[in-house]
Amino acid sequence: MAAGKLDEAQKEIDRCVELLPGNPDVATQLVPELDKAGHKKEADALFERFRSFKTQLCKDYPNSAGLRNSLAWMCATCRRDLENGQKHAERAVTLEPSLPGYRDTLAEALFQRGQKDRAIAEMKKCLEQDPKRAYYRKQLKRFEAGDAKAPIPTE
């Protein structure tokens, strides 16, 4: 894709989807790259393949916080279907309130939807739950800076 060979990249993407139909990492890594390369149609199509698969899993297992969190994170990081992503993140937090990672997903979904103050409040709760995790401090700084397109920090 980086070399501008979309046809070749698409073959690899299709293989990834075939082998890992439920792995949101494929979407979270490739959808933004397709967007950057100016291939919005392909990015939308790839996102939809994973979104529909994950949505069905959430219907089949409505009390799975992990599935809901996974779908919400994919929506937030791909910057698509954000309202639905927020709803899944809220449900994941309701189902598993003790897991700060799910709250981080909710914060990211809120931030991507322009709800900076709520995102900051959720991130502060993450830090209350896990004060030693540097990633949450980095996320809080990112949210406070207010640029939703800034890269998500690494650990």
DSSP file (Angstrom, degrees, kcal/mol; ACC not computed):
  #  RESIDUE AA STRUCTURE BP1 BP2  ACC     N-H-->O    O-->H-N    N-H-->O    O-->H-N    TCO  KAPPA ALPHA  PHI   PSI    X-CA   Y-CA   Z-CA
    1    1 A M    >         0   0    0      0, 0.0     3,-1.9     0, 0.0     5,-0.1   0.000 360.0 360.0 360.0 -42.9    0.0    0.0    0.0
    2    2 A A  T 3   +     0   0    0      1,-0.3     4,-0.1     2,-0.1     0, 0.0   0.808 360.0  53.5 -62.3 -28.4    2.8    2.4    0.9
    3    3 A A  T 3  S-     0   0    0      2,-0.1    -1,-0.3     1,-0.0     3,-0.1   0.413 121.5-109.0 -85.7   2.4    4.3    1.8   -2.5
    4    4 A G  S <  S+     0   0    0     -3,-1.9     2,-1.1     1,-0.2     3,-0.2   0.667  77.5 134.0  81.2  16.4    1.0    2.7   -4.2
    5    5 A K     >  +     0   0    0      1,-0.2     4,-2.5     2,-0.1     5,-0.2  -0.628  19.8 164.3-100.6  75.1    0.2   -0.9   -5.2
    6    6 A L  H  > S+     0   0    0     -2,-1.1     4,-3.2     1,-0.2     5,-0.2   0.878  70.8  55.9 -62.7 -40.1   -3.4   -1.0   -4.1
    7    7 A D  H  > S+     0   0    0      2,-0.2     4,-1.5     1,-0.2    -1,-0.2   0.925 112.2  42.5 -60.3 -43.9   -4.3   -4.1   -6.1
    8    8 A E  H  > S+     0   0    0      2,-0.2     4,-1.6     1,-0.2    -1,-0.2   0.905 115.2  50.1 -68.0 -41.3   -1.5   -6.1   -4.5
    9    9 A A  H  X S+     0   0    0     -4,-2.5     4,-2.7     1,-0.2    -2,-0.2   0.901 106.4  56.2 -62.4 -40.4   -2.3   -4.7   -1.1
   10   10 A Q  H  X S+     0   0    0     -4,-3.2     4,-2.8     1,-0.2    -1,-0.2   0.864 103.6  54.0 -62.9 -36.0   -6.0   -5.6   -1.6
   11   11 A K  H  X S+     0   0    0     -4,-1.5     4,-1.8     2,-0.2    -1,-0.2   0.914 111.3  45.2 -62.4 -42.5   -5.1   -9.2   -2.2
   12   12 A E  H  X S+     0   0    0     -4,-1.6     4,-2.3     2,-0.2    -2,-0.2   0.892 112.3  51.7 -67.7 -39.5   -3.2   -9.3    1.1
   13   13 A I  H  X S+     0   0    0     -4,-2.7     4,-2.6     2,-0.2     5,-0.2   0.933 108.8  50.6 -61.7 -46.1   -6.0   -7.5    2.9
   14   14 A D  H  X S+     0   0    0     -4,-2.8     4,-2.3     1,-0.2    -1,-0.2   0.885 109.8  50.9 -60.0 -38.3   -8.5  -10.1    1.5
   15   15 A R  H  X S+     0   0    0     -4,-1.8     4,-2.5     2,-0.2     5,-0.2   0.906 109.4  50.6 -66.4 -40.9   -6.3  -12.9    2.8
   16   16 A C  H  X S+     0   0    0     -4,-2.3     4,-3.0     2,-0.2    -2,-0.2   0.922 111.4  47.9 -61.3 -43.8   -6.1  -11.2    6.2
   17   17 A V  H  < S+     0   0    0     -4,-2.6    -2,-0.2     1,-0.2    -1,-0.2   0.902 112.1  50.1 -64.6 -40.5   -9.9  -11.0    6.4
   18   18 A E  H  < S+     0   0    0     -4,-2.3    -2,-0.2    -5,-0.2    -1,-0.2   0.916 119.0  36.9 -63.0 -43.8  -10.2  -14.6    5.3
   19   19 A L  H  < S+     0   0    0     -4,-2.5    -2,-0.2     1,-0.2    -1,-0.2   0.821 132.4  25.9 -79.0 -32.2   -7.8  -15.8    7.9
   20   20 A L    ><  +     0   0    0     -4,-3.0     3,-1.4    -5,-0.2    -1,-0.2  -0.493  66.5 159.6-131.6  61.9   -8.8  -13.4   10.7
   21   21 A P  T 3  S+     0   0    0      0, 0.0    33,-0.1     0, 0.0    32,-0.1   0.726  80.9  39.0 -63.8 -21.2  -12.4  -12.4   10.1
   22   22 A G  T 3  S+     0   0    0     -3,-0.1    -5,-0.1    31,-0.1     3,-0.1   0.392  85.5 108.9-108.2   3.6  -13.0  -11.3   13.7
   23   23 A N    X>  -     0   0    0     -3,-1.4     3,-1.2     1,-0.2     4,-0.6  -0.705  48.4-167.1 -86.1 107.3   -9.6   -9.7   14.4
   24   24 A P  H 3> S+     0   0    0      0, 0.0     4,-3.2     0, 0.0     5,-0.2   0.680  77.3  79.1 -69.4 -14.8  -10.2   -6.0   14.7
   25   25 A D  H 3> S+     0   0    0      1,-0.2     4,-2.0     2,-0.2     5,-0.3   0.856  87.7  58.1 -61.2 -32.7   -6.5   -5.3   14.5
   26   26 A V  H <> S+     0   0    0     -3,-1.2     4,-2.4    -6,-0.2     5,-0.3   0.949 112.9  39.0 -59.7 -47.9   -6.6   -5.8   10.7
   27   27 A A  H  X S+     0   0    0     -4,-0.6     4,-2.5     1,-0.2    -2,-0.2   0.932 114.2  52.6 -68.6 -45.6   -9.2   -3.0   10.5
   28   28 A T  H  < S+     0   0    0     -4,-3.2    -1,-0.2     1,-0.2    -2,-0.2   0.804 118.1  38.4 -65.2 -26.5   -7.6   -0.7   13.0
   29   29 A Q  H  X S+     0   0    0     -4,-2.0     4,-0.7    -5,-0.2    -1,-0.2   0.873 125.1  34.0 -86.1 -41.1   -4.3   -0.9   11.3
   30   30 A L  H  X S+     0   0    0     -4,-2.4     4,-2.8    -5,-0.3     5,-0.2   0.822 105.3  63.6 -92.4 -32.4   -5.4   -0.9    7.6
   31   31 A V  H  X S+     0   0    0     -4,-2.5     4,-2.3    -5,-0.3     5,-0.2   0.950 107.2  45.0 -60.2 -48.8   -8.5    1.3    7.5
   32   32 A P  H  > S+     0   0    0      0, 0.0     4,-2.6     0, 0.0    -1,-0.2   0.879 112.8  52.5 -62.1 -34.5   -6.5    4.4    8.5
   33   33 A E  H  X S+     0   0    0     -4,-0.7     4,-1.9     2,-0.2    -2,-0.2   0.906 108.8  49.1 -67.4 -40.2   -3.7    3.5    6.1
   34   34 A L  H  <>S+     0   0    0     -4,-2.8     5,-3.0     2,-0.2     4,-0.2   0.911 111.1  51.2 -62.9 -41.0   -6.2    3.2    3.3
   35   35 A D  H ><5S+     0   0    0     -4,-2.3     3,-1.8    -5,-0.2    -2,-0.2   0.944 109.2  49.7 -58.7 -48.5   -7.6    6.6    4.3
   36   36 A K  H 3<5S+     0   0    0     -4,-2.6    -1,-0.2     1,-0.3    -2,-0.2   0.854 108.3  53.8 -59.8 -35.3   -4.2    8.2    4.3
   37   37 A A  T 3<5S-     0   0    0     -4,-1.9    -1,-0.3    -5,-0.2    -2,-0.2   0.445 121.4-108.5 -81.0   1.2   -3.5    6.8    0.8
   38   38 A G  T < 5S+     0   0    0     -3,-1.8     2,-0.5    -4,-0.2     3,-0.2   0.714  81.7 126.8  82.4  20.7   -6.7    8.4   -0.5
   39   39 A H     >< +     0   0    0     -5,-3.0     4,-2.4     1,-0.2     5,-0.2  -0.515  18.0 152.4-109.8  62.5   -8.6    5.1   -0.8
   40   40 A K  H  > S+     0   0    0     -2,-0.5     4,-3.3     1,-0.2     5,-0.2   0.886  70.3  55.3 -61.1 -42.4  -11.7    6.0    1.2
   41   41 A K  H  > S+     0   0    0      1,-0.2     4,-2.1    -3,-0.2    -1,-0.2   0.919 112.2  43.0 -58.2 -44.8  -14.0    3.6   -0.7
   42   42 A E  H  > S+     0   0    0      2,-0.2     4,-2.5     1,-0.2    -1,-0.2   0.875 113.8  52.1 -69.3 -37.9  -11.7    0.7    0.0
   43   43 A A  H  X S+     0   0    0     -4,-2.4     4,-2.7     2,-0.2    -2,-0.2   0.930 110.4  48.1 -63.0 -45.6  -11.3    1.8    3.6
   44   44 A D  H  X S+     0   0    0     -4,-3.3     4,-2.5     1,-0.2    -2,-0.2   0.909 112.0  49.7 -60.9 -42.4  -15.1    2.0    4.1
   45   45 A A  H  X S+     0   0    0     -4,-2.1     4,-1.9    -5,-0.2    -2,-0.2   0.909 112.0  47.1 -65.4 -42.3  -15.5   -1.4    2.6
   46   46 A L  H  X S+     0   0    0     -4,-2.5     4,-1.8     2,-0.2     5,-0.2   0.935 112.2  49.9 -65.3 -45.4  -12.9   -3.0    4.8
   47   47 A F  H  X S+     0   0    0     -4,-2.7     4,-3.2     1,-0.2    -2,-0.2   0.929 109.6  52.0 -57.3 -45.1  -14.3   -1.3    7.9
   48   48 A E  H  X S+     0   0    0     -4,-2.5     4,-2.7     1,-0.2     5,-0.3   0.868 104.0  57.0 -63.1 -36.7  -17.8   -2.6    7.0
   49   49 A R  H  X S+     0   0    0     -4,-1.9     4,-1.5     1,-0.2    -1,-0.2   0.936 115.8  36.3 -59.0 -45.9  -16.6   -6.2    6.6
   50   50 A F  H  X S+     0   0    0     -4,-1.8     4,-2.9     2,-0.2     5,-0.3   0.888 115.4  54.8 -75.1 -39.3  -15.3   -6.2   10.2
   51   51 A R  H  X S+     0   0    0     -4,-3.2     4,-2.8    -5,-0.2     5,-0.2   0.933 109.9  46.1 -60.3 -46.5  -18.1   -4.0   11.6
   52   52 A S  H  X S+     0   0    0     -4,-2.7     4,-2.0    -5,-0.2    -1,-0.2   0.898 113.7  49.2 -65.7 -39.1  -20.8   -6.3   10.3
   53   53 A F  H  X S+     0   0    0     -4,-1.5     4,-1.8    -5,-0.3    -2,-0.2   0.946 115.8  42.8 -63.2 -48.5  -18.9   -9.4   11.6
   54   54 A K  H  X S+     0   0    0     -4,-2.9     4,-2.3     1,-0.2    -2,-0.2   0.871 110.9  55.8 -66.9 -37.8  -18.4   -7.9   15.0
   55   55 A T  H  X S+     0   0    0     -4,-2.8     4,-1.8    -5,-0.3    -1,-0.2   0.911 107.2  49.7 -62.0 -41.7  -21.9   -6.6   15.2
   56   56 A Q  H  X S+     0   0    0     -4,-2.0     4,-2.5     1,-0.2    -1,-0.2   0.907 109.0  52.1 -64.0 -40.7  -23.3  -10.0   14.6
   57   57 A L  H  X S+     0   0    0     -4,-1.8     4,-2.3     1,-0.2    -1,-0.2   0.903 107.9  51.9 -61.3 -39.8  -21.1  -11.5   17.3
   58   58 A C  H  < S+     0   0    0     -4,-2.3    -1,-0.2     1,-0.2    -2,-0.2   0.847 110.1  49.1 -65.8 -32.7  -22.4   -8.8   19.7
   59   59 A K  H  < S+     0   0    0     -4,-1.8    -2,-0.2     1,-0.2    -1,-0.2   0.895 113.2  46.7 -70.0 -39.8  -25.9   -9.8   18.8
   60   60 A D  H  < S+     0   0    0     -4,-2.5    -2,-0.2     1,-0.3    -1,-0.2   0.835 127.8  27.0 -70.0 -32.3  -25.1  -13.5   19.4
   61   61 A Y  S >< S+     0   0    0     -4,-2.3     3,-1.9    -5,-0.2    -1,-0.3  -0.631  71.4 170.4-130.4  71.8  -23.3  -12.7   22.7
   62   62 A P  T 3  S+     0   0    0      0, 0.0    -1,-0.1     0, 0.0    -2,-0.1   0.680  76.0  52.8 -64.3 -18.7  -24.9   -9.5   24.0
   63   63 A N  T 3  S+     0   0    0     32,-0.0     2,-1.0     4,-0.0     3,-0.1   0.181  76.7 115.6-102.8  18.1  -23.3   -9.7   27.5
   64   64 A S    <>  -     0   0    0     -3,-1.9     4,-2.0    -6,-0.2     5,-0.2  -0.762  41.0-175.6 -89.0 103.0  -19.7  -10.1   26.1
   65   65 A A  H  > S+     0   0    0     -2,-1.0     4,-2.8     1,-0.2     5,-0.2   0.873  83.1  57.3 -63.3 -36.6  -17.9   -7.0   27.3
   66   66 A G  H  > S+     0   0    0      2,-0.2     4,-2.4     1,-0.2    -1,-0.2   0.912 107.1  45.9 -63.1 -44.0  -14.9   -8.0   25.3
   67   67 A L  H  > S+     0   0    0      2,-0.2     4,-2.4     1,-0.2    -1,-0.2   0.917 114.6  48.2 -64.7 -42.9  -16.7   -8.2   22.0
   68   68 A R  H  X S+     0   0    0     -4,-2.0     4,-2.5     2,-0.2    -2,-0.2   0.911 112.3  48.9 -64.4 -41.9  -18.4   -4.9   22.6
   69   69 A N  H  X S+     0   0    0     -4,-2.8     4,-2.9     2,-0.2     5,-0.2   0.919 110.3  51.6 -62.9 -43.1  -15.1   -3.3   23.6
   70   70 A S  H  X S+     0   0    0     -4,-2.4     4,-2.1     1,-0.2    -2,-0.2   0.920 112.1  45.3 -60.6 -45.9  -13.4   -4.7   20.5
   71   71 A L  H  X S+     0   0    0     -4,-2.4     4,-2.3     2,-0.2    -1,-0.2   0.913 113.7  50.1 -63.9 -43.0  -16.1   -3.3   18.2
   72   72 A A  H  X S+     0   0    0     -4,-2.5     4,-2.6     2,-0.2    -2,-0.2   0.908 109.9  50.0 -63.4 -42.6  -16.0    0.1   20.0
   73   73 A W  H  X S+     0   0    0     -4,-2.9     4,-2.9     1,-0.2     5,-0.3   0.908 110.1  51.0 -63.2 -41.6  -12.2    0.3   19.7
   74   74 A M  H  X S+     0   0    0     -4,-2.1     4,-2.0    -5,-0.2    -1,-0.2   0.929 111.1  48.0 -61.6 -44.9  -12.4   -0.5   16.0
   75   75 A C  H  X>S+     0   0    0     -4,-2.3     5,-2.1     1,-0.2     4,-0.8   0.930 114.8  46.0 -60.6 -45.5  -15.0    2.2   15.5
   76   76 A A  H  <5S+     0   0    0     -4,-2.6     3,-0.3     1,-0.2    -2,-0.2   0.925 115.9  43.0 -66.1 -45.6  -13.0    4.8   17.4
   77   77 A T  H  <5S+     0   0    0     -4,-2.9    -1,-0.2     1,-0.2    -2,-0.2   0.762 117.9  45.3 -77.1 -23.3   -9.7    4.1   15.9
   78   78 A C  H  <5S-     0   0    0     -4,-2.0    -1,-0.2    -5,-0.3    -2,-0.2   0.538 105.6-132.1 -90.2  -8.4  -11.1    3.9   12.3
   79   79 A R  T  <5 +     0   0    0     -4,-0.8     2,-0.3    -3,-0.3    -3,-0.2   0.921  65.4 118.5  56.1  49.6  -13.2    7.0   13.0
   80   80 A R      < +     0   0    0     -5,-2.1    -1,-0.2    -6,-0.2    -2,-0.2  -0.986  67.4   8.4-142.3 149.5  -16.3    5.4   11.7
   81   81 A D  S  > S+     0   0    0     -2,-0.3     4,-2.4     1,-0.1     5,-0.2   0.883  74.2 166.1  49.3  45.0  -19.7    4.6   13.1
   82   82 A L  H  >  +     0   0    0      1,-0.2     4,-2.6     2,-0.2     5,-0.2   0.831  64.9  54.9 -66.1 -36.1  -18.7    6.5   16.2
   83   83 A E  H  > S+     0   0    0      2,-0.2     4,-1.9     1,-0.2    -1,-0.2   0.943 112.6  43.6 -63.2 -45.6  -22.1    6.8   17.8
   84   84 A N  H  > S+     0   0    0      1,-0.2     4,-2.2     2,-0.2    -2,-0.2   0.898 112.1  54.2 -64.8 -40.6  -22.6    3.1   17.7
   85   85 A G  H  X S+     0   0    0     -4,-2.4     4,-2.4     1,-0.2    -2,-0.2   0.905 106.8  51.4 -59.7 -42.1  -19.0    2.6   18.9
   86   86 A Q  H  X S+     0   0    0     -4,-2.6     4,-2.8     1,-0.2    -1,-0.2   0.912 107.9  52.3 -61.8 -42.0  -19.7    4.8   21.9
   87   87 A K  H  X S+     0   0    0     -4,-1.9     4,-2.0     1,-0.2    -1,-0.2   0.908 110.9  46.9 -61.6 -41.8  -22.8    2.7   22.7
   88   88 A H  H  X S+     0   0    0     -4,-2.2     4,-2.4     2,-0.2    -1,-0.2   0.895 112.3  50.5 -67.3 -38.7  -20.9   -0.5   22.6
   89   89 A A  H  X S+     0   0    0     -4,-2.4     4,-2.4     2,-0.2    17,-0.2   0.914 109.5  50.8 -64.9 -41.9  -18.1    1.0   24.8
   90   90 A E  H  X S+     0   0    0     -4,-2.8     4,-2.1     1,-0.2    -1,-0.2   0.910 111.5  48.0 -61.5 -41.3  -20.7    2.2   27.3
   91   91 A R  H  X S+     0   0    0     -4,-2.0     4,-2.6     2,-0.2    -1,-0.2   0.896 109.4  52.9 -66.9 -39.6  -22.2   -1.2   27.5
   92   92 A A  H  X S+     0   0    0     -4,-2.4     4,-2.4     1,-0.2    -2,-0.2   0.916 110.3  47.8 -61.4 -42.4  -18.7   -2.8   27.9
   93   93 A V  H  < S+     0   0    0     -4,-2.4    -1,-0.2     9,-0.2    -2,-0.2   0.888 111.0  51.2 -66.5 -38.4  -18.0   -0.5   30.8
   94   94 A T  H  < S+     0   0    0     -4,-2.1    -2,-0.2     1,-0.2    -1,-0.2   0.909 113.9  44.4 -62.9 -41.6  -21.4   -1.3   32.4
   95   95 A L  H  < S+     0   0    0     -4,-2.6    -2,-0.2     1,-0.2    -1,-0.2   0.850 132.4  19.3 -71.6 -34.8  -20.7   -5.0   32.1
   96   96 A E    ><  +     0   0    0     -4,-2.4     3,-1.7    -5,-0.2    -1,-0.2  -0.556  67.7 163.1-136.2  68.4  -17.1   -4.8   33.3
   97   97 A P  T 3  S+     0   0    0      0, 0.0    -1,-0.1     0, 0.0    -3,-0.1   0.681  72.0  64.8 -65.8 -16.6  -16.6   -1.5   35.3
   98   98 A S  T 3  S+     0   0    0      1,-0.1    -5,-0.1    -5,-0.0    -2,-0.0   0.533  82.2  87.7 -84.4  -4.8  -13.4   -2.7   36.9
   99   99 A L    X>  -     0   0    0     -3,-1.7     4,-1.2     1,-0.2     3,-1.0  -0.822  57.6-167.5 -99.2 106.2  -11.5   -3.0   33.7
  100  100 A P  H 3> S+     0   0    0      0, 0.0     4,-2.4     0, 0.0    -1,-0.2   0.766  83.2  68.3 -64.6 -23.9   -9.9    0.4   32.9
  101  101 A G  H 3> S+     0   0    0      1,-0.2     4,-1.6     2,-0.2     5,-0.1   0.872  99.9  48.7 -62.2 -35.6   -9.1   -0.7   29.3
  102  102 A Y  H <> S+     0   0    0     -3,-1.0     4,-2.0     2,-0.2    -1,-0.2   0.871 110.1  51.2 -70.8 -36.1  -12.7   -0.7   28.5
  103  103 A R  H  X S+     0   0    0     -4,-1.2     4,-2.7     2,-0.2    -2,-0.2   0.863 105.7  56.4 -67.0 -35.6  -13.1    2.7   30.0
  104  104 A D  H  X S+     0   0    0     -4,-2.4     4,-2.5     2,-0.2    -2,-0.2   0.905 105.8  51.0 -60.5 -42.0  -10.1    3.8   27.8
  105  105 A T  H  X S+     0   0    0     -4,-1.6     4,-2.6     2,-0.2    -2,-0.2   0.927 109.7  49.4 -61.7 -44.7  -12.1    2.7   24.8
  106  106 A L  H  X S+     0   0    0     -4,-2.0     4,-2.6   -17,-0.2    -2,-0.2   0.927 110.2  51.3 -59.5 -44.3  -15.1    4.7   25.9
  107  107 A A  H  X S+     0   0    0     -4,-2.7     4,-2.6     1,-0.2    -2,-0.2   0.910 110.4  48.9 -60.2 -42.3  -12.9    7.7   26.4
  108  108 A E  H  X S+     0   0    0     -4,-2.5     4,-2.6     2,-0.2    -1,-0.2   0.913 110.9  49.9 -64.6 -42.5  -11.5    7.3   22.9
  109  109 A A  H  X S+     0   0    0     -4,-2.6     4,-1.3     2,-0.2    -2,-0.2   0.925 112.8  47.1 -61.6 -44.0  -14.9    7.0   21.4
  110  110 A L  H  <>S+     0   0    0     -4,-2.6     5,-2.8     2,-0.2     3,-0.3   0.922 112.0  50.5 -62.3 -44.3  -16.1   10.1   23.2
  111  111 A F  H ><5S+     0   0    0     -4,-2.6     3,-1.6     1,-0.2    -2,-0.2   0.908 108.6  51.2 -61.7 -43.2  -13.0   12.0   22.2
  112  112 A Q  H 3<5S+     0   0    0     -4,-2.6    -1,-0.2     1,-0.3    -2,-0.2   0.774 107.7  54.3 -66.1 -25.0  -13.5   11.1   18.5
  113  113 A R  T 3<5S-     0   0    0     -4,-1.3    -1,-0.3    -3,-0.3    -2,-0.2   0.375 123.5-104.9 -89.3   4.3  -17.1   12.3   18.8
  114  114 A G  T < 5S+     0   0    0     -3,-1.6     2,-1.1    -4,-0.2     3,-0.2   0.623  82.2 130.1  85.6  13.0  -15.9   15.7   20.1
  115  115 A Q     >< +     0   0    0     -5,-2.8     4,-2.4     1,-0.2     5,-0.2  -0.514  23.1 160.3 -98.7  65.0  -16.8   15.1   23.7
  116  116 A K  H  >  +     0   0    0     -2,-1.1     4,-2.7     1,-0.2     5,-0.2   0.883  67.5  51.3 -56.4 -47.5  -13.5   16.2   25.1
  117  117 A D  H  > S+     0   0    0      1,-0.2     4,-2.1    -3,-0.2    -1,-0.2   0.906 112.6  45.6 -62.3 -42.2  -14.6   16.9   28.6
  118  118 A R  H  > S+     0   0    0      2,-0.2     4,-2.3     1,-0.2    -1,-0.2   0.891 112.0  52.8 -66.9 -38.3  -16.3   13.5   29.0
  119  119 A A  H  X S+     0   0    0     -4,-2.4     4,-2.4     1,-0.2    -2,-0.2   0.921 109.2  48.9 -62.6 -43.4  -13.3   11.8   27.5
  120  120 A I  H  X S+     0   0    0     -4,-2.7     4,-2.3     1,-0.2    -1,-0.2   0.915 109.7  52.1 -62.1 -43.2  -11.0   13.5   30.0
  121  121 A A  H  X S+     0   0    0     -4,-2.1     4,-1.5     1,-0.2    -1,-0.2   0.908 111.0  47.3 -60.9 -41.8  -13.3   12.5   32.9
  122  122 A E  H  X S+     0   0    0     -4,-2.3     4,-1.9     1,-0.2    -1,-0.2   0.894 110.6  51.9 -66.8 -39.1  -13.2    8.8   31.7
  123  123 A M  H  X S+     0   0    0     -4,-2.4     4,-2.1     1,-0.2    -2,-0.2   0.874 105.8  54.5 -67.0 -35.1   -9.5    8.9   31.3
  124  124 A K  H  X S+     0   0    0     -4,-2.3     4,-1.7     1,-0.2    -1,-0.2   0.863 106.4  52.5 -64.3 -34.4   -9.1   10.2   34.8
  125  125 A K  H  X S+     0   0    0     -4,-1.5     4,-2.1     2,-0.2    -2,-0.2   0.877 105.5  54.7 -67.0 -36.6  -11.1    7.3   36.0
  126  126 A C  H  X S+     0   0    0     -4,-1.9     4,-2.4     1,-0.2    -2,-0.2   0.929 108.4  48.7 -59.6 -43.9   -8.7    5.0   34.2
  127  127 A L  H  < S+     0   0    0     -4,-2.1    -1,-0.2     1,-0.2    -2,-0.2   0.837 108.1  53.7 -67.0 -32.5   -5.9    6.5   36.1
  128  128 A E  H  < S+     0   0    0     -4,-1.7    -1,-0.2     1,-0.2    -2,-0.2   0.896 113.6  43.2 -65.3 -38.6   -7.7    6.1   39.3
  129  129 A Q  H  < S+     0   0    0     -4,-2.1    -2,-0.2     1,-0.2    -1,-0.2   0.830 135.4  15.3 -75.7 -32.6   -8.1    2.4   38.5
  130  130 A D    ><  +     0   0    0     -4,-2.4     3,-1.4    -5,-0.2    -1,-0.2  -0.594  68.7 170.8-143.4  75.3   -4.5    1.9   37.3
  131  131 A P  T 3  S+     0   0    0      0, 0.0    -4,-0.1     0, 0.0    -1,-0.1   0.670  74.5  58.7 -66.4 -17.9   -2.4    4.9   38.4
  132  132 A K  T 3  S+     0   0    0      4,-0.0     2,-0.7    -5,-0.0     3,-0.1   0.601  75.9 106.5 -87.5 -10.4    0.9    3.4   37.3
  133  133 A R    X>  -     0   0    0     -3,-1.4     4,-1.0     1,-0.2     3,-0.6  -0.588  52.8-163.3 -79.4 112.7    0.0    2.9   33.6
  134  134 A A  H 3> S+     0   0    0     -2,-0.7     4,-2.4     1,-0.2     5,-0.2   0.829  84.1  67.2 -63.0 -34.6    1.9    5.5   31.6
  135  135 A Y  H 3> S+     0   0    0      1,-0.2     4,-2.6    20,-0.2    -1,-0.2   0.891  98.1  52.1 -55.5 -42.1   -0.3    5.0   28.6
  136  136 A Y  H <> S+     0   0    0     -3,-0.6     4,-2.4     1,-0.2    -1,-0.2   0.875 108.4  50.6 -65.6 -36.5   -3.3    6.5   30.4
  137  137 A R  H  X S+     0   0    0     -4,-1.0     4,-2.2     2,-0.2    -1,-0.2   0.911 111.3  48.8 -65.2 -40.8   -1.3    9.5   31.3
  138  138 A K  H  X S+     0   0    0     -4,-2.4     4,-2.3     2,-0.2    -2,-0.2   0.909 111.2  49.9 -64.5 -41.9   -0.3    9.9   27.7
  139  139 A Q  H  X S+     0   0    0     -4,-2.6     4,-2.8     2,-0.2     5,-0.2   0.924 108.4  52.8 -62.1 -43.7   -3.9    9.6   26.6
  140  140 A L  H  X S+     0   0    0     -4,-2.4     4,-2.7     1,-0.2    -2,-0.2   0.922 109.9  48.1 -59.1 -44.5   -5.0   12.2   29.1
  141  141 A K  H  X S+     0   0    0     -4,-2.2     4,-2.0     2,-0.2    -1,-0.2   0.909 111.3  51.0 -62.1 -41.7   -2.4   14.6   27.8
  142  142 A R  H  X>S+     0   0    0     -4,-2.3     4,-1.2     2,-0.2     5,-0.7   0.922 111.9  46.7 -61.1 -44.9   -3.6   13.9   24.2
  143  143 A F  H  <5S+     0   0    0     -4,-2.8     3,-0.4     1,-0.2    -2,-0.2   0.918 110.6  51.9 -64.2 -43.4   -7.2   14.5   25.2
  144  144 A E  H  <5S+     0   0    0     -4,-2.7    -1,-0.2     1,-0.2    -2,-0.2   0.852 105.3  55.9 -63.1 -33.6   -6.4   17.7   27.0
  145  145 A A  H  <5S-     0   0    0     -4,-2.0    -1,-0.2    -5,-0.2    -2,-0.2   0.797 103.6-140.8 -68.6 -28.5   -4.5   18.9   23.9
  146  146 A G  T  <5 +     0   0    0     -4,-1.2     2,-0.9    -3,-0.4    -3,-0.1   0.545  54.8 131.7  87.3   7.8   -7.7   18.4   22.0
  147  147 A D    > < -     0   0    0     -5,-0.7     3,-1.6     1,-0.2    -1,-0.2  -0.800  32.1-173.9 -99.7 100.4   -6.5   17.0   18.7
  148  148 A A  T 3  S+     0   0    0     -2,-0.9    -1,-0.2     1,-0.3   -36,-0.1   0.687  84.2  57.0 -66.2 -18.0   -8.6   13.9   17.9
  149  149 A K  T 3  S+     0   0    0     -3,-0.1    -1,-0.3     2,-0.1     3,-0.1   0.497  79.2 113.1 -92.2  -3.7   -6.4   13.1   14.9
  150  150 A A  S <  S-     0   0    0     -3,-1.6    -4,-0.0     1,-0.1    -8,-0.0  -0.403  83.2 -91.4 -63.8 144.5   -3.2   13.0   16.9
  151  151 A P        -     0   0    0      0, 0.0    -1,-0.1     0, 0.0     3,-0.1  -0.246  39.3-108.8 -60.5 143.9   -1.8    9.5   17.0
  152  152 A I        -     0   0    0      1,-0.1   -13,-0.1    -3,-0.1    -4,-0.0  -0.572  45.2-110.3 -69.3 132.4   -2.8    7.2   19.9
  153  153 A P        -     0   0    0      0, 0.0     2,-0.2     0, 0.0    -1,-0.1  -0.205  24.6-124.6 -67.4 157.0    0.2    6.9   22.2
  154  154 A T              0   0    0      1,-0.1   -16,-0.1    -3,-0.1     0, 0.0  -0.477 360.0 360.0 -90.1 170.3    2.1    3.7   22.5
  155  155 A E              0   0    0     -2,-0.2   -20,-0.2   -17,-0.0   -21,-0.2   0.500 360.0 360.0 -59.1 360.0    2.6    2.0   25.9
